[in-house]
Amino acid sequence: MTMHPGHLHPPSIATWIGWWTWDPLVIAGLGLGAAIYATGVTRLWRASGYRHGVTPARAVAYGAGLGVCALALLSPLDRASDVLFSAHMAQHELLMLIAAPLVVLGRPLVPALWTLPRRGRVGVGRALQRPGVAGAWRTLTSPVVALVLHAAVRWLWHLPVLFDAALADERIHAFQHLTFFASAAVFWWALIHGRYGRIGYGVAAAFVFFTMLHSGLLAAILALSDHPLYAPHAAATAGWGMDAMTDQQRAGLLMWIPGGIVMMAIGLAMFAAWLGQAARRVAGSRHPGLSGRRTP
């Protein structure tokens, strides 16, 4: 069992800046993700340009998502999260609200397929189209299932018994981060690329606002509690000479206000896209020639 180290005194700014963790597993995972994507995109663009939907803007979004993952998991923020609950919260919000949607916007599954030789690509494509596999993927990425899954992961990991276990064991902590990111990625994929993403973003915007409400409720519980909820964080924070309740309130407010602002911005963007789609449909029905359709 690997325990989080903790620190007896708050570090100086110079010490804190040097707290890069350089975790080899994280570096290997991010490097592998970057290499697979770059290889697949290069082959895809050589073969067919941007016709498969991976534009340069999407590639930039994917790279930015990996960069945010590195910021959350390798930077001094990761070491500070051993002690400060507010730093731990910032780490989680970066993974779920910034990194996950950016990676999803990059459409990583397409480049991943293009890293395979043609025969392997065709074989994997056929396997993914089998009724059982395709049906399971549609179920997992349906908006309701994705929303419930992401909400369950967020709430369950904030139960004191599970959160404290993650602080006590590095393996559980890594699994916590993985489930936060993966459930968020499924959630954003369902809303951006899934069924409602193709039909219109109005329902997707409603799901974003609902997520903002339930995560705001959790944030309120953290910010308004009258006692520290996570004993290991409280003890470590006290060791730095800081008030554990103040730190917990900051963590709750971080989820509540900046996190809520990000969710609201994404929800409003989806709502605006939905209005734009509706306007184009109306214009197309009134002027069929403008929508590319021929009049009967």
C-alpha positions in Angstrom: 0.0 0.0 0.0 1.4 3.4 -1.0 0.4 6.2 1.3 0.2 9.8 0.3 3.2 11.5 1.8 1.8 14.6 3.3 3.9 17.6 4.4 4.6 19.1 7.8 4.8 22.7 6.8 3.5 24.7 3.8 6.2 25.0 1.2 7.7 28.2 -0.2 6.7 29.3 -3.6 10.0 28.2 -5.0 9.6 24.7 -3.5 6.0 24.4 -4.7 7.0 25.3 -8.3 9.5 22.4 -8.2 6.8 19.9 -7.2 6.4 18.3 -10.6 5.8 14.6 -10.0 6.9 13.1 -13.4 4.9 9.9 -12.7 6.2 7.4 -15.3 2.9 5.7 -15.7 1.1 9.0 -16.4 3.8 10.1 -18.8 3.7 6.8 -20.6 -0.1 6.9 -20.9 -0.2 10.5 -22.2 2.7 9.8 -24.5 1.0 6.7 -25.9 -2.3 8.6 -26.4 -0.4 11.4 -28.3 1.6 8.9 -30.4 -1.5 6.9 -31.4 -3.5 10.0 -32.3 -0.7 11.7 -34.2 0.0 8.5 -36.2 -3.7 7.9 -37.0 -4.3 11.5 -38.0 -1.3 11.6 -40.2 -2.4 8.5 -42.1 -6.0 9.7 -42.3 -5.1 13.1 -43.7 -2.7 11.5 -46.3 -5.5 9.2 -47.4 -8.6 11.3 -47.4 -7.9 14.8 -46.0 -10.5 16.0 -43.5 -13.4 14.0 -44.9 -13.6 11.7 -41.8 -14.3 14.6 -39.5 -10.9 15.0 -37.8 -10.1 18.6 -38.7 -7.0 20.5 -37.5 -9.2 22.3 -35.0 -10.2 18.9 -33.5 -6.6 17.8 -33.4 -5.7 20.9 -31.5 -8.6 20.2 -29.1 -7.3 16.7 -28.4 -3.7 18.0 -27.8 -5.1 20.6 -25.4 -7.0 17.9 -23.6 -3.9 15.9 -23.1 -2.1 19.0 -21.9 -4.8 19.7 -19.3 -4.4 16.0 -18.1 -0.7 16.6 -17.7 -1.4 19.8 -15.8 -3.7 18.0 -13.4 -1.7 14.8 -12.9 2.0 15.9 -13.2 2.2 19.6 -12.1 2.6 20.9 -8.5 -1.2 20.7 -8.3 -0.9 16.9 -7.9 1.5 17.1 -5.0 -0.5 19.9 -3.3 -3.6 17.7 -3.6 -2.0 15.3 -1.1 -2.6 18.0 1.5 -5.3 20.5 0.3 -8.8 19.3 -0.5 -9.2 22.5 -2.6 -6.2 21.4 -4.7 -7.7 17.9 -5.0 -11.0 19.4 -6.2 -9.2 21.6 -8.8 -7.5 18.4 -10.1 -10.8 16.6 -10.5 -12.6 19.5 -12.1 -9.8 19.9 -14.6 -10.1 16.2 -15.6 -13.9 16.2 -15.9 -14.8 19.7 -17.1 -11.8 20.7 -19.3 -9.7 17.7 -20.4 -12.6 15.2 -21.0 -14.6 17.4 -23.4 -11.5 18.5 -25.3 -10.3 15.0 -25.8 -13.9 14.0 -27.0 -13.9 16.9 -29.4 -10.8 15.4 -31.0 -12.7 12.3 -32.0 -9.9 10.0 -30.9 -11.6 6.7 -32.0 -11.1 7.6 -35.7 -7.4 8.2 -35.5 -7.0 5.1 -33.3 -8.5 2.9 -36.1 -6.2 4.5 -38.6 -3.1 3.4 -36.8 -4.0 -0.1 -37.9 -3.1 -1.6 -41.3 -6.0 -1.6 -43.8 -7.0 -5.2 -43.1 -6.9 -4.7 -39.4 -8.9 -1.5 -39.7 -11.6 -3.2 -41.7 -11.7 -6.1 -39.3 -12.1 -3.9 -36.2 -14.7 -1.8 -38.0 -16.8 -4.9 -38.8 -16.4 -6.1 -35.2 -17.6 -2.8 -33.8 -20.7 -2.9 -36.1 -21.8 -6.3 -34.8 -25.3 -6.0 -33.2 -24.1 -6.9 -29.7 -21.1 -4.5 -29.7 -23.0 -1.7 -31.4 -26.0 -2.1 -29.1 -23.8 -2.1 -26.0 -22.1 1.1 -27.2 -25.4 2.8 -28.0 -26.7 1.9 -24.5 -23.5 3.1 -22.7 -23.5 6.4 -24.7 -27.2 7.1 -24.5 -27.6 10.5 -22.7 -29.6 9.2 -19.8 -27.2 6.3 -19.1 -24.1 8.5 -19.5 -25.6 11.2 -17.2 -26.5 8.7 -14.5 -23.1 7.0 -14.8 -21.2 10.2 -14.5 -23.4 11.4 -11.6 -22.9 8.1 -9.7 -19.2 8.3 -10.1 -19.0 11.9 -8.9 -21.2 11.3 -5.9 -19.9 7.9 -4.8 -16.3 9.0 -4.8 -17.2 11.9 -2.5 -18.5 9.5 0.1 -16.0 9.9 3.0 -15.2 6.1 3.1 -14.3 6.0 -0.6 -12.6 9.4 -0.7 -10.4 8.5 2.4 -9.5 5.1 0.8 -8.3 6.9 -2.3 -6.1 9.2 -0.2 -4.6 6.2 1.7 -3.8 4.0 -1.4 -2.2 5.3 -4.6 -3.7 2.5 -6.6 -7.2 3.4 -5.5 -6.4 7.1 -6.1 -5.3 6.3 -9.7 -8.5 4.3 -10.2 -10.5 7.3 -8.9 -8.9 9.6 -11.4 -9.5 7.1 -14.2 -13.2 6.7 -13.4 -13.7 10.5 -13.1 -12.1 11.0 -16.5 -13.7 8.0 -18.3 -17.2 8.7 -17.0 -16.9 12.4 -18.0 -15.6 11.4 -21.4 -18.6 9.0 -22.0 -20.9 11.8 -20.8 -19.5 14.4 -23.2 -19.3 11.9 -26.1 -23.0 11.1 -25.6 -23.9 14.8 -25.8 -21.5 15.9 -28.5 -21.3 12.9 -30.9 -24.2 10.7 -29.8 -27.8 10.6 -30.8 -28.8 14.0 -29.6 -25.7 15.5 -31.0 -26.8 14.5 -34.4 -30.5 15.4 -34.0 -30.0 18.7 -32.1 -28.4 20.1 -29.1 -31.5 21.2 -27.2 -31.8 18.0 -25.2 -28.0 17.9 -24.7 -28.1 21.4 -23.2 -30.8 20.2 -20.8 -28.6 17.3 -19.6 -25.7 19.7 -19.1 -27.9 22.0 -16.9 -29.2 19.0 -14.9 -25.6 17.9 -14.3 -24.8 21.5 -13.2 -27.6 21.3 -10.7 -26.7 18.0 -9.1 -23.0 18.8 -9.0 -24.0 22.2 -7.5 -25.9 20.4 -4.8 -22.8 18.3 -3.9 -20.7 21.4 -3.9 -23.2 23.1 -1.5 -22.9 20.1 0.9 -19.2 20.5 0.9 -19.2 24.3 1.3 -21.9 24.5 3.9 -21.0 21.5 6.1 -20.3 22.4 9.7 -17.4 19.9 10.1 -14.6 18.5 7.9 -15.9 15.4 6.0 -12.5 13.9 5.1 -10.3 13.1 8.0 -7.0 12.5 6.2 -7.3 15.8 4.3 -8.3 17.6 7.6 -5.2 16.2 9.4 -2.8 17.0 6.5 -4.2 20.5 6.1 -3.9 21.2 9.9 -0.3 20.0 9.6 0.3 23.0 7.3 -1.2 25.3 9.9 -4.3 25.8 7.8 -8.0 25.6 8.8 -9.5 22.4 7.4 -13.0 23.8 7.3 -11.8 26.8 5.2 -10.0 24.4 2.8 -13.2 22.3 2.4 -15.3 25.4 1.9 -12.9 26.5 -0.8 -13.2 23.1 -2.5 -17.0 23.2 -2.5 -17.0 26.8 -3.8 -14.5 25.7 -6.5 -16.9 23.0 -7.7 -19.9 25.3 -7.3 -18.8 28.6 -8.9 -16.0 28.0 -11.5 -17.3 24.5 -12.2 -20.8 25.8 -12.6 -19.7 28.6 -14.9 -17.9 26.2 -17.2 -21.0 23.9 -17.3 -23.3 26.9 -18.0 -21.0 28.1 -20.8 -21.0 24.7 -22.4 -24.8 24.4 -21.9 -25.4 27.8 -23.5 -23.2 26.9 -26.4 -25.2 23.8 -27.0 -28.4 25.7 -26.7 -27.2 28.3 -29.2 -26.2 25.5 -31.6 -29.7 24.0 -31.2 -31.3 27.3 -32.1 -29.0 27.6 -35.1 -30.0 24.1 -36.3 -33.7 25.0 -35.8 -33.3 28.2 -37.8 -31.5 26.3 -40.6 -34.3 23.7 -40.7 -37.0 26.5 -41.0 -35.0 28.2 -43.7 -34.6 25.0 -45.6 -38.3 24.2 -45.4 -39.2 27.6 -46.8 -36.5 27.7 -49.4 -35.6 24.2 -50.4 -32.9 25.3 -52.8 -30.9 26.9 -50.0 -30.7 23.6 -48.1 -29.3 21.7 -51.1 -32.6 19.9 -51.9 -34.4 20.0 -55.2 -37.9 21.1 -55.5 -40.4 18.3 -56.5 
